[in-house]
Amino acid sequence: MKKVLVAVDGSAPSEKALEYALEDSKKLDSQLTILRVVISLPHGRKYPKEALKEEIENAEEYLEELKDKAEGGGVKANTKVLTGSNAAAEIVRFAKEEDYNEIVVGGRGKLGLRPSP
């Protein structure tokens, strides 16, 4: 079975990425994982333990809402919250470790990246 990973952060571009991942997963009958990376070292400082715990809990609640939306649309989904100082590195590391076939992320168009064909 194909495995699709979509990384979300609550932004409009990540919500669009989720919509794309839902359509793609449904079309291909894939397993979808909705991922949120909580940055544990904001601005080079360490989060206080309680603040990090609260951020993780908020992320879990947000992902459960998105999972319900996915499953309501007929897509098998699960969720994962990671912590780290670099979201992109955490996404790639997790995708490699778990052998995902596809990674979907939203972009703001500032880096000149284009969607793959």
Contact map, one row per residue, 1 for C-alpha under 8 A:
111000000000000000000000000011100000000000000000000000000000000000000000000000000000000000000000000000000000000000000
111100000000000000000000000111100000000000000000000000000000000000000000000000000000000000000000000110000000000000000
111110000000000000000000000001111000000000000000000000000000000000000000000000000000000000000000001111000000000000000
011111000000000000001000100001111000000000000000000000000000000000000000000000000000000000000000000111110000000000000
001111100000000000001000000000011110000000000000000000000000000000000000000000000000000000000010000101110000000000000
000111110000000011001000000000011110000000000000000000000000000000000000000000000000000000000000000000111000000000000
000011111000010011000000000000000111100000000000000000000000000000000000000000000000000000100000000000111100000000000
000001111110011011000000000000000111100000000000000000000000000000000000000000000000000000000000000000001100000000000
000000111110010000000000000000000001100000000000000000000000000000000000000000000000000000000000000000000000000000000
000000011111011000000000000000000000000000000000000000000000000000000000000000000000000000000000000000000000000000000
000000011111111000000000000000000000000000000000000000000000000000000000000000000000000000000000000000000000000000000
000000000111111100000000000000000000000000000000000000000000000000000000000000000000000000000000000000000000000000000
000000000011111110000000000000000000000000000000000000000000000000000000000000000000000000000000000000001111000000000
000000111111111111000000000000000000000000000000000000000000000000000000000000000000000000000000000000001110000000000
000000010111111111100000000000000000000000000000000000000000000000000000000000000000000000000000000000000100000000000
000000000001111111110000000000000000000000000000000000000000000000000000000000000000000000000000000000000100000000000
000001110000111111111000000000000000000000000000000000000000000000000000000000000000000000000000000000011100000000000
000001110000011111111100000000000000000000000000000000000000000000000000000000000000000000000000000000011000000000000
000000000000001111111110000000000000000000000000000000000000000000000000000000000000000000000000000000000000000000000
000000000000000111111111000000000000000000000000000000000000000000000000000000000000000000000000000000010000000000000
000111000000000011111111100000010000000000000000000000000000000000000000000000000000000000000000000000010000000000000
000000000000000001111111110000010000000000000000000000000000000000000100001000000000000000000000000000000000000000000
000000000000000000111111111000000000000000000000000000000000000000000000000000000000000000000000000000000000000000000
000000000000000000011111111101000000000000000000000000000000000000000000000000000000000000000000000000000000000000000
000100000000000000001111111111110000000000000000000000000000000000000000001000000000000000000000000000000000000000000
000000000000000000000111111111000000000000000000000000000000000000000000011000000000000000000000000000000000000000000
000000000000000000000011111111000000000000000000000000000000000000000000000000000000000000000000000000000000000000000
010000000000000000000001111111000000000000000000000000000000000000000000000000000000000000000000000000000000000000000
110000000000000000000000111111100000000000000000000000000000000000000000001000000000000000000000000000000000000000000
111100000000000000000001111111110000000000000000000000000000000000000000001100000000000000000000000000000000000000000
111100000000000000000000100011111000000000000000000000000000000000000000001110000000000000000000000000000000000000000
001111000000000000001100100001111100000000000000000000000000000000000000001111000000000000000000000000000000000000000
001111000000000000000000000000111110000000000000000000000000000000000000000011110000000000000000000000000000000000000
000011110000000000000000000000011111000000000000000000000000001001100000000011110000000000000000000000000000000000000
000011110000000000000000000000001111100000000000000000000000001000000000000000111100000000000000000000000000000000000
000000111000000000000000000000000111110000000000000000000010001000000000000000011100000000000000000000000000000000000
000000111000000000000000000000000011111000000000000000000000000000000000000000001111001001100000000000000000000000000
000000000000000000000000000000000001111100000000000000110010000000000000000000001111001000000000000000000000000000000
000000000000000000000000000000000000111111000000000000000000000000000000000000000011111000000000000000000000000000000
000000000000000000000000000000000000011111000110000100000000000000000000000000000011100000000000000000000000000000000
000000000000000000000000000000000000001111111110000000000000000000000000000000000001100000000000000000000000000000000
000000000000000000000000000000000000001111111110000000000000000000000000000000000000100000000000000000000000000000000
000000000000000000000000000000000000000011111000000000000000000000000000000000000000000000000000000000000000000000000
000000000000000000000000000000000000000011111100000000000000000000000000000000000000000000000000000000000000000000000
000000000000000000000000000000000000000011111110000000000000000000000000000000000000000000000000000000000000000000000
000000000000000000000000000000000000000111011111000000000000000000000000000000000000000000000000000000000000000000000
000000000000000000000000000000000000000111001111101100000000000000000000000000000000000000000000000000000000000000000
000000000000000000000000000000000000000000000111111100000000000000000000000000000000000000000000000000000000000000000
000000000000000000000000000000000000000000000011111110000000000000000000000000000000000000000000000000000000000000000
000000000000000000000000000000000000000000000001111111000000000000000000000000000000000000000000000000000000000000000
000000000000000000000000000000000000000000000011111111100000000000000000000000000000000000000000000000000000000000000
000000000000000000000000000000000000000100000011111111110000000000000000000000000000000000000000000000000000000000000
000000000000000000000000000000000000000000000000111111111000000000000000000000000000000000000000000000000000000000000
000000000000000000000000000000000000000000000000011111111100000000000000000000000000000000000000000000000000000000000
000000000000000000000000000000000000010000000000001111111110000000000000000000000000000000000000000000000000000000000
000000000000000000000000000000000000010000000000000111111111000000000000000000001000000000000000000000000000000000000
000000000000000000000000000000000000000000000000000011111111100000000000000000000000000000000000000000000000000000000
000000000000000000000000000000000000000000000000000001111111110000000000000000000000000000000000000000000000000000000
000000000000000000000000000000000001010000000000000000111111111000000000000000001000000000000000000000000000000000000
000000000000000000000000000000000000000000000000000000011111111100000000000000111000000000000000000000000000000000000
000000000000000000000000000000000000000000000000000000001111111110000000000000000000000000000000000000000000000000000
000000000000000000000000000000000000000000000000000000000111111111000000000000000000000000000000000000000000000000000
000000000000000000000000000000000111000000000000000000000011111111100000000000110000000000000000000000000000000000000
000000000000000000000000000000000000000000000000000000000001111111110000000000100000000000000000000000000000000000000
000000000000000000000000000000000000000000000000000000000000111111111000000000000000000000000000000000000000000000000
000000000000000000000000000000000100000000000000000000000000011111111100000000000000000000000000000000000000000000000
000000000000000000000000000000000100000000000000000000000000001111111110000011100000000000000000000000000000000000000
000000000000000000000000000000000000000000000000000000000000000111111111000000000000000000000000000000000000000000000
000000000000000000000000000000000000000000000000000000000000000011111111100000000000000000000000000000000000000000000
000000000000000000000100000000000000000000000000000000000000000001111111111110000000000000000000000000000000000000000
000000000000000000000000000000000000000000000000000000000000000000111111111110000000000000000000000000000000000000000
000000000000000000000000000000000000000000000000000000000000000000011111111000000000000000000000000000000000000000000
000000000000000000000000000000000000000000000000000000000000000000001111111000000000000000000000000000000000000000000
000000000000000000000000010000000000000000000000000000000000000000000111111100000000000000000000000000000000000000000
000000000000000000000100110011110000000000000000000000000000000000000111111110000000000000000000000000000000000000000
000000000000000000000000000001110000000000000000000000000000000000000110011111000000000000000000000000000000000000000
000000000000000000000000000000111100000000000000000000000000000000100110001111100000000000000000000000000000000000000
000000000000000000000000000000011100000000000000000000000000000000100000000111110000000000000000000000000000000000000
000000000000000000000000000000001110000000000000000000000001001100100000000011111000000000000000000000000000000000000
000000000000000000000000000000001111000000000000000000000001001000000000000001111100000000000000000000000000000000000
000000000000000000000000000000000011110000000000000000010011000000000000000000111110000000000000000000000000000000000
000000000000000000000000000000000011110000000000000000000000000000000000000000011111000001000000000000000000000000000
000000000000000000000000000000000000111100000000000000000000000000000000000000001111100001000000000000000000000000000
000000000000000000000000000000000000111110000000000000000000000000000000000000000111111001000000000000000000000000000
000000000000000000000000000000000000001111000000000000000000000000000000000000000011111000000000000000000000000000000
000000000000000000000000000000000000001000000000000000000000000000000000000000000001111111000000000000000000000000000
000000000000000000000000000000000000111000000000000000000000000000000000000000000001111111100000000000000000000000000
000000000000000000000000000000000000000000000000000000000000000000000000000000000000011111110000000000000000000000000
000000000000000000000000000000000000000000000000000000000000000000000000000000000000011111111000000000000000000000000
000000000000000000000000000000000000100000000000000000000000000000000000000000000111011111111100000000000000000000000
000000100000000000000000000000000000100000000000000000000000000000000000000000000000001111111110000000000000000000000
000000000000000000000000000000000000000000000000000000000000000000000000000000000000000111111111000000000000000000000
000000000000000000000000000000000000000000000000000000000000000000000000000000000000000011111111100000000000000000000
000000000000000000000000000000000000000000000000000000000000000000000000000000000000000001111111110000000000000000000
000010000000000000000000000000000000000000000000000000000000000000000000000000000000000000111111111100100000000000000
000000000000000000000000000000000000000000000000000000000000000000000000000000000000000000011111111100000000000000000
000000000000000000000000000000000000000000000000000000000000000000000000000000000000000000001111111000000000000000000
000000000000000000000000000000000000000000000000000000000000000000000000000000000000000000000111111100000000000000000
001000000000000000000000000000000000000000000000000000000000000000000000000000000000000000000011111110000000000000000
011110000000000000000000000000000000000000000000000000000000000000000000000000000000000000000011011111100000000000000
011100000000000000000000000000000000000000000000000000000000000000000000000000000000000000000000001111100000000000000
001110000000000000000000000000000000000000000000000000000000000000000000000000000000000000000000000111110000000000000
000111100000000000000000000000000000000000000000000000000000000000000000000000000000000000000010000111111000000000000
000111100000000011011000000000000000000000000000000000000000000000000000000000000000000000000000000001111100000000000
000001110000110011000000000000000000000000000000000000000000000000000000000000000000000000000000000000111110000000000
000000110000111110000000000000000000000000000000000000000000000000000000000000000000000000000000000000011111000000000
000000000000110000000000000000000000000000000000000000000000000000000000000000000000000000000000000000001111110000000
000000000000100000000000000000000000000000000000000000000000000000000000000000000000000000000000000000000111111000000
000000000000000000000000000000000000000000000000000000000000000000000000000000000000000000000000000000000011111110000
000000000000000000000000000000000000000000000000000000000000000000000000000000000000000000000000000000000011111110000
000000000000000000000000000000000000000000000000000000000000000000000000000000000000000000000000000000000001111110000
000000000000000000000000000000000000000000000000000000000000000000000000000000000000000000000000000000000000111111000
000000000000000000000000000000000000000000000000000000000000000000000000000000000000000000000000000000000000111111100
000000000000000000000000000000000000000000000000000000000000000000000000000000000000000000000000000000000000000111110
000000000000000000000000000000000000000000000000000000000000000000000000000000000000000000000000000000000000000011111
000000000000000000000000000000000000000000000000000000000000000000000000000000000000000000000000000000000000000001111
000000000000000000000000000000000000000000000000000000000000000000000000000000000000000000000000000000000000000000111
